[in-house]
């Protein structure tokens, strides 16, 4: 089950005895836990009947008696065990034995990150319960995610404002959520949040943005481009997210380059691409550094790197560094 379907499941289907929240999107997992808690446990009783433990700090034999305890309030005994990938194989065998016949008066929530070796646990949960997969936001999903959250608070975040906020803050969900909260407070009684408000309020959290990285690629400054890449990694950007940033940059630069060469005005390009003028001006500047054949080469190289990141055992950092070096190599225009 995808994370987007979880709330609908809680509203329309029976609660399962076991859930597995798989992925590294911590804020989404926390929100799913909150929804499940509200469904099963009254507000006044959550400190008695919504316990959270961490695998590695407790063993499976310590967890099982808790599941047998009758709920003090609510319909189910609710218990979460986080990071079950930290349990050794002998502990996982005990967990698998429990999953063969879970206690129906309890609801056990397991979590694990995007690590290998959990296939048997996932299969066992799917046989008796539900696996919910949480994936980090992509460059394409983040603006819609922000707009949805804003609507829940009675605000309309414009598409340009959502894209600009993503560009400025990055893809870290907690950082995006915090900046959106600030924007909502700043907006006050106004129901519209536009680019001007984002400029005024939101922090620029990406020390080296994808704009700067592509500018260095355009200058064929490989050493500084690699340094910019490493700073993005050190700032917490996931390798796939960085690749997504690069793909988006190349696509937009290519669209701007093609439009200008066909005689499309800058203002019309801004309307077509839904780009704020200040952001569009940076793409216009960068378009002059690349030919369309070179941008096509970048697009192909990024696609190959995407496959490598998802399927090979090579270090993600090495894959990205090789990509940046190849993009900085001189080519005939």
Backbone as numpy.savetxt, mean C-alpha at the origin, in Angstrom:
# Nx Ny Nz CAx CAy CAz Cx Cy Cz
-9.94 -13.68 -0.44 -10.79 -12.49 -0.44 -9.91 -11.24 -0.44
-10.29 -10.26 -1.26 -9.56 -9.00 -1.27 -10.01 -8.14 -0.09
-9.10 -7.25 0.33 -9.41 -6.40 1.48 -10.68 -5.58 1.24
-10.88 -5.14 -0.01 -12.05 -4.31 -0.32 -13.37 -5.04 -0.11
-13.33 -6.37 -0.11 -14.56 -7.15 0.04 -14.87 -7.52 1.50
-13.94 -7.21 2.41 -14.09 -7.69 3.78 -15.28 -7.04 4.49
-15.45 -5.74 4.33 -16.57 -5.08 5.02 -17.90 -5.63 4.53
-18.03 -5.85 3.23 -19.27 -6.41 2.70 -19.52 -7.82 3.25
-18.43 -8.59 3.41 -18.57 -9.92 4.02 -19.14 -9.82 5.42
-18.63 -8.90 6.23 -19.12 -8.76 7.61 -20.58 -8.35 7.64
-21.01 -7.58 6.65 -22.39 -7.09 6.63 -23.39 -8.13 6.13
-22.93 -9.07 5.30 -23.89 -9.95 4.60 -23.70 -11.44 4.87
-22.60 -11.84 5.47 -22.33 -13.26 5.62 -22.05 -13.61 7.08
-22.10 -14.91 7.36 -21.82 -15.38 8.72 -20.35 -15.20 9.05
-20.08 -14.93 10.32 -18.70 -14.76 10.78 -18.01 -16.12 10.80
-16.81 -16.17 10.26 -16.04 -17.42 10.22 -15.35 -17.66 11.56
-15.03 -18.91 11.88 -14.31 -19.19 13.13 -12.83 -18.79 13.07
-12.30 -18.65 11.83 -10.89 -18.29 11.68 -10.74 -17.35 10.48
-9.92 -16.31 10.68 -9.53 -15.43 9.59 -8.00 -15.36 9.55
-7.48 -15.23 8.35 -6.06 -14.97 8.20 -5.92 -13.66 7.43
-5.33 -12.65 8.06 -5.05 -11.38 7.41 -3.62 -11.44 6.89
-3.47 -11.57 5.60 -2.15 -11.76 5.00 -1.71 -10.49 4.28
-0.50 -10.01 4.60 0.04 -8.85 3.92 0.74 -7.91 4.87
1.33 -6.86 4.30 2.11 -5.90 5.08 1.45 -4.52 5.17
0.19 -4.43 4.76 -0.52 -3.15 4.80 -1.11 -2.98 6.21
-0.30 -2.50 7.14 -0.66 -2.50 8.56 -1.92 -1.70 8.85
-2.07 -0.54 8.21 -3.24 0.29 8.50 -4.52 -0.40 8.03
-4.49 -1.01 6.86 -5.67 -1.74 6.37 -6.02 -2.90 7.30
-5.00 -3.61 7.77 -5.24 -4.73 8.70 -5.84 -4.22 10.00
-5.33 -3.11 10.50 -5.86 -2.53 11.74 -7.32 -2.14 11.57
-7.66 -1.57 10.42 -9.04 -1.16 10.18 -9.96 -2.38 10.06
-9.45 -3.46 9.44 -10.25 -4.69 9.33 -10.50 -5.28 10.72
-9.51 -5.27 11.58 -9.66 -5.76 12.95 -10.70 -4.92 13.69
-10.67 -3.61 13.49 -11.65 -2.73 14.14 -13.06 -3.06 13.69
-13.24 -3.28 12.39 -14.57 -3.63 11.87 -15.07 -4.95 12.46
-14.18 -5.93 12.54 -14.56 -7.23 13.10 -14.88 -7.10 14.58
-14.09 -6.33 15.31 -14.34 -6.12 16.74 -15.69 -5.48 16.98
-16.01 -4.47 16.16 -17.30 -3.79 16.32 -18.47 -4.72 16.00
-18.23 -5.63 15.10 -19.28 -6.58 14.72 -19.56 -7.57 15.85
-18.51 -8.00 16.56 -18.65 -9.10 17.51 -18.76 -8.68 18.97
-18.16 -7.54 19.31 -18.00 -7.21 20.73 -18.55 -5.82 21.03
-19.40 -5.67 22.05 -19.86 -4.35 22.44 -18.70 -3.46 22.87
-18.85 -2.15 22.67 -17.79 -1.20 23.01 -17.31 -1.38 24.45
-18.24 -1.58 25.36 -17.90 -1.63 26.78 -17.12 -2.88 27.17
-17.06 -3.86 26.26 -16.45 -5.14 26.63 -15.19 -5.47 25.85
-14.69 -4.54 25.03 -13.57 -4.91 24.16 -12.28 -5.19 24.90
-12.12 -4.62 26.08 -10.89 -4.94 26.81 -10.95 -6.34 27.42
-12.14 -6.92 27.48 -12.26 -8.29 27.97 -12.29 -9.31 26.83
-12.70 -8.87 25.65 -13.06 -9.84 24.63 -12.58 -9.42 23.24
-11.36 -8.93 23.14 -10.77 -8.58 21.86 -9.26 -8.55 22.01
-8.72 -9.62 22.55 -7.32 -9.67 22.93 -6.42 -9.84 21.71
-5.22 -9.21 21.80 -4.23 -9.34 20.73 -2.91 -9.84 21.32
-2.36 -10.84 20.65 -1.09 -11.43 21.07 -0.14 -11.46 19.88
1.13 -11.74 20.16 2.13 -11.81 19.09 2.79 -13.18 19.11
2.79 -13.84 17.95 3.49 -15.12 17.83 4.98 -14.88 18.11
5.58 -15.80 18.81 6.96 -15.61 19.24 7.01 -15.19 20.69
6.03 -14.37 21.12 5.92 -14.01 22.53 5.02 -15.00 23.26
4.11 -15.65 22.53 3.27 -16.71 23.09 3.36 -17.92 22.17
3.13 -19.09 22.72 3.14 -20.33 21.94 1.72 -20.74 21.61
1.57 -21.68 20.70 0.24 -22.19 20.37 -0.43 -22.83 21.58
0.28 -23.64 22.39 -0.36 -24.20 23.59 -0.87 -23.14 24.57
-0.28 -21.95 24.53 -0.78 -20.86 25.39 -2.02 -20.20 24.79
-2.13 -20.23 23.49 -3.25 -19.58 22.81 -4.52 -20.43 22.88
-4.38 -21.75 22.72 -5.56 -22.62 22.59 -6.50 -22.55 23.79
-6.02 -22.54 25.03 -6.96 -22.43 26.16 -7.77 -21.14 26.13
-7.19 -20.06 25.61 -7.92 -18.79 25.53 -9.10 -18.90 24.58
-8.93 -19.69 23.53 -10.02 -19.86 22.56 -11.17 -20.68 23.13
-10.88 -21.49 24.13 -11.91 -22.32 24.75 -12.70 -21.56 25.82
-12.19 -20.38 26.20 -12.86 -19.58 27.22 -14.15 -19.00 26.66
-15.23 -19.13 27.39 -16.51 -18.57 26.94 -16.44 -17.05 26.93
-17.03 -16.41 25.93 -17.01 -14.94 25.88 -17.81 -14.35 27.03
-17.25 -13.30 27.66 -17.96 -12.61 28.74 -19.09 -11.76 28.17
-18.83 -11.17 27.01 -19.83 -10.34 26.35 -19.75 -10.65 24.86
-20.82 -10.35 24.14 -20.79 -10.57 22.71 -21.04 -12.02 22.34
-21.04 -12.26 21.03 -21.39 -13.59 20.53 -20.20 -14.53 20.39
-19.00 -14.00 20.31 -17.82 -14.84 20.08 -16.67 -14.39 20.97
-15.81 -15.33 21.29 -14.51 -15.01 21.91 -13.59 -14.58 20.78
-13.13 -13.35 20.79 -12.34 -12.79 19.70 -10.88 -12.67 20.12
-9.99 -13.22 19.30 -8.56 -13.24 19.63 -7.75 -13.09 18.36
-6.75 -12.20 18.39 -5.84 -12.05 17.26 -4.44 -12.49 17.69
-3.78 -13.23 16.80 -2.37 -13.56 16.97 -1.62 -13.00 15.77
-0.75 -12.04 16.02 -0.05 -11.35 14.95 1.27 -12.02 14.59
1.65 -11.87 13.33 2.96 -12.32 12.82 3.19 -13.81 13.09
2.25 -14.62 12.62 2.37 -16.06 12.84 3.53 -16.68 12.06
4.12 -15.92 11.12 5.32 -16.42 10.45 6.49 -16.57 11.42
6.38 -15.97 12.61 7.44 -16.08 13.61 7.36 -17.38 14.41
6.28 -18.14 14.25 6.20 -19.43 14.91 7.05 -20.45 14.16
7.79 -21.24 14.91 8.62 -22.29 14.31 7.72 -23.40 13.76
8.31 -24.33 13.02 7.53 -25.38 12.36 6.75 -26.24 13.34
7.34 -26.51 14.51 6.62 -27.34 15.47 5.37 -26.62 15.98
5.46 -25.29 16.12 4.29 -24.50 16.54 3.24 -24.46 15.43
3.70 -24.34 14.20 2.76 -24.31 13.08 2.02 -25.64 12.94
2.68 -26.75 13.26 2.00 -28.05 13.23 0.86 -28.09 14.24
1.09 -27.53 15.42 0.03 -27.47 16.43 -1.12 -26.59 15.96
-0.77 -25.49 15.30 -1.81 -24.60 14.76 -2.62 -25.32 13.68
-1.95 -26.06 12.82 -2.65 -26.80 11.76 -3.61 -27.83 12.36
-3.20 -28.45 13.46 -4.07 -29.41 14.12 -5.34 -28.72 14.64
-5.19 -27.53 15.21 -6.36 -26.79 15.67 -7.27 -26.41 14.50
-6.66 -26.02 13.39 -7.44 -25.56 12.24 -8.27 -26.67 11.59
-7.93 -27.92 11.91 -8.75 -29.02 11.37 -10.16 -28.98 11.94
-10.29 -28.50 13.18 -11.61 -28.42 13.80 -11.63 -27.24 14.79
-11.72 -26.01 14.26 -11.67 -24.83 15.14 -12.92 -24.71 16.01
-12.78 -24.04 17.13 -13.88 -23.85 18.07 -14.84 -22.80 17.51
-16.08 -23.16 17.35 -17.04 -22.28 16.68 -17.53 -21.13 17.57
-17.32 -21.26 18.89 -17.72 -20.17 19.79 -16.65 -19.09 19.88
-15.54 -19.27 19.16 -14.46 -18.29 19.13 -14.23 -17.83 17.71
-13.57 -16.69 17.59 -13.14 -16.18 16.29 -11.65 -15.87 16.41
-10.84 -16.66 15.75 -9.39 -16.49 15.79 -8.94 -15.74 14.55
-8.19 -14.67 14.76 -7.63 -13.90 13.65 -6.12 -14.07 13.67
-5.57 -14.59 12.58 -4.14 -14.74 12.43 -3.63 -13.70 11.44
-2.42 -13.22 11.63 -1.83 -12.34 10.63 -0.44 -12.83 10.30
-0.06 -12.60 9.05 1.35 -12.78 8.68 1.67 -11.88 7.51
2.95 -11.52 7.39 3.39 -10.65 6.32 3.54 -11.42 5.02
4.09 -10.74 4.03 4.27 -11.35 2.72 5.54 -12.19 2.69
5.55 -13.25 3.49 6.71 -14.13 3.56 6.33 -15.52 3.09
7.34 -16.24 2.58 7.09 -17.59 2.11 7.05 -18.55 3.28
6.54 -19.75 3.04 6.52 -20.78 4.06 5.22 -20.87 4.83
4.21 -20.05 4.45 2.93 -20.05 5.15 1.83 -20.69 4.32
2.20 -21.38 3.27 1.21 -21.93 2.34 0.28 -22.94 3.01
0.83 -23.80 3.88 0.00 -24.81 4.54 -1.00 -24.16 5.49
-0.56 -23.15 6.20 -1.46 -22.44 7.11 -2.57 -21.76 6.31
-2.21 -21.11 5.21 -3.22 -20.45 4.39 -4.26 -21.45 3.87
-3.78 -22.59 3.39 -4.69 -23.61 2.87 -5.61 -24.13 3.97
-5.06 -24.32 5.17 -5.87 -24.83 6.28 -6.93 -23.81 6.69
-6.57 -22.53 6.69 -7.56 -21.49 7.03 -8.64 -21.42 5.96
-8.25 -21.49 4.70 -9.24 -21.42 3.62 -10.25 -22.57 3.69
-9.83 -23.71 4.26 -10.73 -24.86 4.35 -11.83 -24.64 5.39
-11.56 -23.83 6.41 -12.55 -23.65 7.50 -12.94 -22.20 7.73
-12.24 -21.28 7.11 -12.48 -19.86 7.35 -12.18 -19.03 6.12
-11.59 -17.86 6.32 -11.39 -16.91 5.22 -9.99 -16.30 5.30
-9.31 -16.28 4.17 -8.03 -15.57 4.03 -8.32 -14.23 3.37
-7.93 -13.15 4.03 -8.09 -11.81 3.47 -6.71 -11.28 3.13
-6.53 -10.86 1.88 -5.21 -10.41 1.42 -5.16 -8.88 1.37
-4.18 -8.34 2.06 -3.98 -6.89 2.12 -2.69 -6.54 1.40
-2.78 -5.69 0.40 -1.59 -5.29 -0.35 -1.35 -3.80 -0.18
-0.08 -3.38 -0.12 0.20 -1.94 -0.01 -0.40 -1.18 -1.18
-0.72 0.07 -0.94 -1.28 0.91 -1.98 -0.29 1.10 -3.12
-0.79 1.11 -4.34 0.02 1.45 -5.49 -0.17 2.92 -5.83
0.65 3.42 -6.73 0.54 4.81 -7.15 -0.82 5.10 -7.77
-1.44 4.07 -8.34 -2.74 4.25 -8.99 -3.88 4.17 -7.97
-3.72 3.35 -6.93 -4.80 3.14 -5.96 -4.86 4.22 -4.89
-3.71 4.81 -4.55 -3.66 5.73 -3.42 -4.62 6.91 -3.55
-4.70 7.59 -4.71 -5.65 8.72 -4.80 -7.10 8.30 -4.56
-7.51 7.17 -5.13 -8.90 6.71 -4.90 -9.12 6.34 -3.44
-8.11 5.73 -2.82 -8.18 5.37 -1.39 -8.38 6.63 -0.55
-7.64 7.68 -0.87 -7.78 8.94 -0.14 -9.16 9.55 -0.34
-9.65 9.52 -1.57 -10.97 10.09 -1.84 -12.07 9.33 -1.10
-11.94 8.01 -1.04 -12.93 7.21 -0.32 -12.94 7.55 1.16
-11.75 7.68 1.75 -11.65 8.02 3.18 -12.20 9.42 3.44
-11.93 10.33 2.51 -12.45 11.69 2.69 -13.98 11.70 2.64
-14.57 10.92 1.73 -16.04 10.87 1.63 -16.66 10.36 2.93
-16.00 9.40 3.58 -16.52 8.88 4.85 -16.57 9.97 5.92
-15.74 11.00 5.76 -15.71 12.10 6.72 -16.52 13.30 6.23
-17.31 13.07 5.16 -18.17 14.14 4.65 -17.46 15.17 3.81
-16.28 14.82 3.28 -15.50 15.76 2.47 -15.31 15.22 1.06
-15.18 16.12 0.10 -14.84 15.73 -1.26 -13.40 16.17 -1.55
-12.52 15.20 -1.69 -11.13 15.45 -2.07 -11.08 15.36 -3.59
-10.75 16.47 -4.25 -10.78 16.47 -5.71 -9.72 15.52 -6.28
-9.93 15.01 -7.49 -8.94 14.09 -8.08 -7.54 14.68 -8.15
-7.43 15.96 -8.53 -6.10 16.58 -8.61 -5.48 16.70 -7.22
-6.30 17.01 -6.23 -5.77 17.13 -4.86 -5.31 15.77 -4.34
-6.07 14.71 -4.66 -5.68 13.37 -4.22 -4.37 12.94 -4.87
-4.23 13.22 -6.17 -2.99 12.87 -6.87 -1.82 13.67 -6.34
-2.05 14.96 -6.08 -0.98 15.82 -5.58 -0.55 15.40 -4.17
-1.53 15.03 -3.34 -1.21 14.57 -1.99 -0.38 13.29 -2.04
-0.73 12.38 -2.93 0.06 11.15 -3.10 1.47 11.47 -3.55
1.58 12.38 -4.51 2.89 12.76 -5.02 3.75 13.36 -3.92
3.13 14.15 -3.06 3.88 14.87 -2.03 4.25 13.97 -0.85
3.34 13.08 -0.46 3.54 12.31 0.77 4.16 10.94 0.52
3.80 10.29 -0.58 4.27 8.93 -0.82 3.14 7.93 -0.63
3.51 6.66 -0.52 2.52 5.59 -0.49 2.34 4.96 0.88
2.99 5.50 1.88 2.82 4.98 3.24 1.41 5.33 3.73
0.62 4.30 4.03 -0.79 4.53 4.37 -0.96 5.37 5.63
-0.13 5.12 6.63 -0.28 5.87 7.86 0.04 7.35 7.64
1.10 7.62 6.85 1.45 9.01 6.55 0.35 9.68 5.75
-0.19 8.97 4.76 -1.29 9.54 3.96 -2.52 9.80 4.85
-2.83 8.83 5.72 -3.98 9.00 6.61 -3.82 10.18 7.54
-2.61 10.37 8.07 -2.35 11.50 8.97 -2.49 12.84 8.24
-1.95 12.90 7.02 -2.05 14.15 6.27 -3.49 14.44 5.88
-4.25 13.39 5.56 -5.66 13.60 5.23 -6.43 14.11 6.45
-6.13 13.57 7.62 -6.77 14.05 8.85 -6.49 15.54 9.06
-5.26 15.94 8.82 -4.90 17.36 8.95 -5.69 18.22 7.95
-5.83 17.71 6.73 -6.57 18.45 5.71 -8.05 18.58 6.10
-8.62 17.53 6.64 -10.03 17.55 7.03 -10.25 18.57 8.14
-9.34 18.60 9.11 -9.44 19.59 10.18 -9.27 21.00 9.64
-8.33 21.16 8.72 -8.06 22.48 8.14 -9.26 22.97 7.34
-9.94 22.05 6.66 -11.08 22.43 5.82 -12.25 22.97 6.64
-12.36 22.52 7.90 -13.44 23.01 8.75 -14.80 22.66 8.19
-15.65 23.67 8.00 -17.00 23.43 7.51 -17.06 23.26 5.99
-15.98 23.61 5.30 -15.96 23.45 3.84 -15.98 21.97 3.48
-16.74 21.62 2.47 -16.85 20.21 2.08 -15.87 19.84 0.97
-15.20 20.81 0.35 -14.29 20.56 -0.77 -12.85 20.76 -0.32
-12.01 19.80 -0.63 -10.57 19.93 -0.39 -9.88 19.86 -1.75
-9.21 20.95 -2.13 -8.58 21.02 -3.44 -7.06 21.15 -3.29
-6.38 21.34 -4.41 -4.91 21.37 -4.42 -4.37 22.47 -3.52
-5.04 23.63 -3.49 -4.55 24.75 -2.68 -4.44 24.35 -1.21
-5.41 23.60 -0.71 -5.37 23.15 0.68 -4.22 22.15 0.90
-4.01 21.26 -0.07 -2.90 20.30 0.05 -1.57 21.03 0.11
-1.40 22.03 -0.76 -0.17 22.82 -0.76 0.04 23.50 0.59
-1.04 23.95 1.16 -0.95 24.71 2.41 -0.64 23.82 3.60
-1.16 22.60 3.60 -1.16 21.79 4.82 -0.22 20.59 4.78
-0.22 19.85 3.68 0.44 18.53 3.66 1.95 18.66 3.64
2.59 17.80 4.40 4.05 17.77 4.47 4.62 17.05 3.25
5.77 17.49 2.80 6.48 16.79 1.72 7.41 15.76 2.36
6.97 14.49 2.38 7.70 13.47 3.11 8.74 12.76 2.26
8.67 12.85 0.94 9.66 12.19 0.10 10.86 13.10 -0.07
11.96 12.78 0.60 13.13 13.62 0.53 13.65 13.71 -0.89
13.75 12.57 -1.56 14.09 12.53 -2.97 12.89 11.97 -3.70
12.20 12.79 -4.43 11.00 12.32 -5.10 11.35 11.69 -6.43
10.35 11.07 -7.04 10.55 10.47 -8.35 10.88 11.53 -9.39
10.41 12.78 -9.18 10.79 13.86 -10.09 12.30 14.03 -10.10
12.88 14.10 -8.92 14.32 14.31 -8.81 15.09 13.14 -9.39
14.60 11.92 -9.14 15.27 10.75 -9.68 15.27 10.78 -11.20
14.14 11.10 -11.81 14.08 11.15 -13.27 14.90 12.32 -13.83
14.99 13.40 -13.08 15.81 14.53 -13.53 17.28 14.10 -13.60
17.72 13.33 -12.62 19.10 12.84 -12.60 19.33 11.83 -13.71
18.32 11.01 -14.00 18.42 10.07 -15.12 18.57 10.85 -16.42
17.79 11.94 -16.56 17.88 12.76 -17.76 19.25 13.38 -17.94
19.91 13.66 -16.84 21.26 14.22 -16.91 22.33 13.14 -17.05
21.89 11.87 -17.02 22.79 10.71 -17.07 23.79 10.74 -15.93
23.32 11.24 -14.78 24.15 11.31 -13.57 23.89 10.06 -12.74
24.57 8.97 -13.13 24.29 7.67 -12.52 24.57 7.63 -11.04
25.66 8.22 -10.59 26.02 8.12 -9.16 25.00 8.83 -8.28
24.57 10.03 -8.69 23.57 10.74 -7.88 22.19 10.10 -8.00
21.89 9.53 -9.18 20.61 8.83 -9.32 20.55 7.62 -8.40
21.67 6.88 -8.29 21.71 5.74 -7.37 21.58 6.21 -5.92
22.20 7.35 -5.61 22.08 7.89 -4.25 20.63 8.27 -3.96
19.94 8.84 -4.96 18.53 9.20 -4.78 17.69 7.95 -4.57
17.97 6.91 -5.33 17.25 5.64 -5.18 17.42 5.10 -3.77
18.65 5.10 -3.28 18.92 4.56 -1.93 18.22 5.37 -0.86
18.11 6.68 -1.06 17.41 7.50 -0.07 15.91 7.19 -0.08
15.36 6.91 -1.26 13.96 6.49 -1.30 13.77 5.19 -0.53
14.70 4.24 -0.71 14.61 2.96 0.00 14.76 3.17 1.51
15.72 3.99 1.91 15.94 4.26 3.33 14.76 4.99 3.96
14.04 5.77 3.14 12.87 6.50 3.65 11.67 5.58 3.83
11.82 4.31 3.42 10.75 3.34 3.65 9.90 3.01 2.45
10.22 3.57 1.27 9.46 3.23 0.07 9.75 1.78 -0.33
8.71 1.00 -0.55 8.88 -0.40 -0.97 9.42 -0.45 -2.40
10.25 -1.45 -2.72 10.80 -1.55 -4.08 9.75 -1.52 -5.17
8.64 -2.26 -4.99 7.59 -2.24 -6.01 6.94 -0.86 -6.11
6.84 -0.17 -4.98 6.27 1.17 -5.01 7.19 2.13 -5.77
8.50 2.00 -5.56 9.45 2.84 -6.29 9.36 2.57 -7.79
9.25 1.28 -8.13 9.11 0.94 -9.55 7.82 1.51 -10.12
6.76 1.48 -9.32 5.50 2.08 -9.76 5.64 3.59 -9.98
6.39 4.25 -9.09 6.64 5.68 -9.27 7.37 5.95 -10.58
8.40 5.15 -10.84 9.17 5.33 -12.07 8.29 5.09 -13.30
7.47 4.02 -13.24 6.59 3.71 -14.37 5.64 4.87 -14.63
5.10 5.44 -13.56 4.17 6.56 -13.71 4.88 7.78 -14.29
6.09 8.05 -13.78 6.86 9.18 -14.30 7.13 9.04 -15.79
7.59 7.85 -16.18 7.91 7.62 -17.59 6.66 7.76 -18.45
5.54 7.19 -17.97 4.31 7.26 -18.75 3.86 8.70 -18.95
3.90 9.50 -17.88 3.44 10.88 -17.98 4.40 11.73 -18.80
5.70 11.53 -18.62 6.67 12.27 -19.45 6.45 11.94 -20.93
6.21 10.66 -21.20 5.99 10.22 -22.58 4.72 10.86 -23.15
3.64 10.89 -22.35 2.39 11.50 -22.81 2.57 13.00 -23.07
3.31 13.67 -22.19 3.57 15.09 -22.37 4.44 15.31 -23.62
5.49 14.51 -23.76 6.38 14.62 -24.92 5.60 14.44 -26.22
4.79 13.40 -26.27 4.01 13.11 -27.47 3.01 14.24 -27.75
2.35 14.72 -26.71 1.38 15.79 -26.90 2.01 17.06 -27.42
3.14 17.45 -26.85 3.81 18.67 -27.29 4.28 18.55 -28.74
4.78 17.37 -29.10 5.26 17.18 -30.47 4.11 17.19 -31.47
2.90 16.88 -31.01 1.73 16.92 -31.89 1.02 18.26 -31.84
1.59 19.22 -31.10 1.03 20.57 -31.09 -0.04 20.82 -30.05
-0.21 19.90 -29.10 -1.20 20.11 -28.03 -0.66 21.17 -27.06
-1.50 22.09 -26.66 -1.06 23.14 -25.75 -0.83 22.59 -24.34
-0.02 23.31 -23.58 0.28 22.87 -22.21 -0.99 22.85 -21.36
-1.83 23.86 -21.52 -3.07 23.89 -20.72 -3.99 22.72 -21.07
-4.04 22.36 -22.36 -4.87 21.23 -22.76 -4.29 19.93 -22.22
-2.96 19.80 -22.22 -2.33 18.61 -21.64 -2.67 18.48 -20.16
-2.65 19.61 -19.46 -3.00 19.58 -18.04 -4.41 19.08 -17.82
-5.33 19.51 -18.70 -6.73 19.07 -18.57 -6.84 17.58 -18.87
-6.19 17.13 -19.95 -6.28 15.72 -20.34 -5.66 14.79 -19.32
-4.53 15.20 -18.75 -3.79 14.32 -17.83 -4.17 14.56 -16.38
-5.05 15.53 -16.14 -5.52 15.82 -14.78 -4.35 16.18 -13.86
-3.48 17.09 -14.36 -2.30 17.49 -13.61 -2.38 18.95 -13.20
-2.03 19.21 -11.96 -1.96 20.57 -11.44 -0.86 21.32 -12.20
-1.03 22.62 -12.54 -0.05 23.34 -13.37 1.39 23.26 -12.88
1.61 23.38 -11.57 2.98 23.33 -11.05 3.61 21.95 -11.31
2.80 20.90 -11.17 3.30 19.55 -11.42 3.51 19.35 -12.92
2.57 19.83 -13.73 2.69 19.68 -15.18 3.96 20.35 -15.70
4.31 21.51 -15.14 5.50 22.22 -15.60 6.76 21.39 -15.42
6.78 20.56 -14.36 7.94 19.70 -14.15 8.01 18.60 -15.20
6.86 18.09 -15.60 6.84 17.08 -16.66 7.26 17.69 -18.00
6.82 18.91 -18.27 7.22 19.58 -19.51 8.73 19.76 -19.54
9.29 20.17 -18.40 10.75 20.34 -18.30 11.47 19.02 -18.56
10.98 17.94 -17.95 11.66 16.66 -18.09 11.48 16.07 -19.49
10.37 16.38 -20.15 10.14 15.83 -21.49 11.22 16.26 -22.47
11.83 17.42 -22.23 12.87 17.90 -23.15 14.15 17.08 -23.05
14.29 16.30 -21.98 15.53 15.54 -21.76 15.53 14.18 -22.44
14.37 13.74 -22.95 14.26 12.38 -23.48 13.59 12.38 -24.85
14.01 11.44 -25.69 13.30 11.20 -26.95 12.22 10.15 -26.70
11.27 10.08 -27.61 10.22 9.07 -27.45 10.79 7.64 -27.55
11.74 7.36 -28.46 12.33 6.01 -28.46 13.03 5.66 -27.14
13.66 6.66 -26.52 14.32 6.40 -25.24 13.30 6.12 -24.15
12.20 6.85 -24.16 11.14 6.59 -23.19 10.53 5.21 -23.39
10.44 4.78 -24.64 9.95 3.42 -24.92 10.91 2.38 -24.35
12.22 2.65 -24.44 13.21 1.74 -23.84 13.03 1.69 -22.33
12.83 2.85 -21.70 12.61 2.88 -20.26 11.40 2.03 -19.88
10.32 2.20 -20.64 9.09 1.46 -20.35 9.33 -0.04 -20.40
10.07 -0.50 -21.41 10.38 -1.93 -21.51 11.26 -2.42 -20.38
12.25 -1.60 -20.00 13.16 -1.99 -18.92 12.42 -2.07 -17.59
11.49 -1.15 -17.36 10.70 -1.16 -16.12 9.82 -2.39 -16.07
9.24 -2.76 -17.20 8.39 -3.95 -17.25 9.20 -5.21 -16.91
10.43 -5.30 -17.44 11.30 -6.45 -17.13 11.65 -6.46 -15.64
11.95 -5.27 -15.10 12.29 -5.18 -13.67 11.10 -5.59 -12.81
9.89 -5.24 -13.23 8.68 -5.61 -12.49 8.55 -7.13 -12.41
8.76 -7.81 -13.52 8.71 -9.28 -13.53 9.78 -9.85 -12.61
10.98 -9.28 -12.65 12.09 -9.77 -11.81 11.80 -9.59 -10.34
11.23 -8.45 -9.97 10.92 -8.19 -8.56 9.90 -9.19 -8.03
8.96 -9.58 -8.88 7.87 -10.46 -8.44 8.20 -11.94 -8.54
9.25 -12.30 -9.29 9.46 -13.73 -9.53 10.87 -14.23 -9.27
11.86 -13.38 -9.28 13.23 -13.87 -9.12 13.67 -13.79 -7.67
14.75 -14.48 -7.35 15.29 -14.44 -6.00 16.34 -13.36 -5.82
16.55 -12.55 -6.85 17.54 -11.48 -6.79 17.09 -10.39 -5.83
18.04 -9.79 -5.13 17.73 -8.71 -4.21 16.99 -7.58 -4.92
15.86 -7.10 -4.36 15.13 -5.99 -4.99 16.00 -4.76 -5.19
16.89 -4.50 -4.24 17.77 -3.34 -4.36 18.68 -3.47 -5.57
19.20 -4.68 -5.80 20.08 -4.92 -6.95 19.31 -4.72 -8.26
18.08 -5.23 -8.31 17.25 -5.08 -9.52 17.01 -3.60 -9.82
16.66 -2.82 -8.80 16.39 -1.40 -9.01 17.66 -0.64 -9.38
18.77 -0.98 -8.73 20.03 -0.31 -9.06 20.45 -0.60 -10.50
20.28 -1.84 -10.94 20.62 -2.19 -12.32 19.74 -1.42 -13.30
18.46 -1.26 -12.95 17.54 -0.52 -13.80 17.99 0.94 -13.93
18.31 1.56 -12.79 18.71 2.97 -12.82 20.00 3.15 -13.61
20.97 2.25 -13.44 22.23 2.33 -14.20 21.95 2.24 -15.70
21.07 1.30 -16.09 20.76 1.14 -17.52 20.07 2.37 -18.08
19.22 3.02 -17.26 18.52 4.22 -17.71 19.46 5.42 -17.85
20.55 5.41 -17.11 21.51 6.52 -17.16 22.57 6.36 -18.26
22.65 5.15 -18.85 23.61 4.95 -19.91 23.26 5.80 -21.13
24.27 6.39 -21.78 23.98 7.25 -22.96 23.44 6.41 -24.11
22.45 6.95 -24.83 21.88 6.33 -26.02 21.73 7.38 -27.09
21.69 6.92 -28.32 21.43 7.84 -29.44 19.96 8.25 -29.42
19.68 9.51 -29.60 18.29 9.97 -29.67 17.74 9.72 -31.06
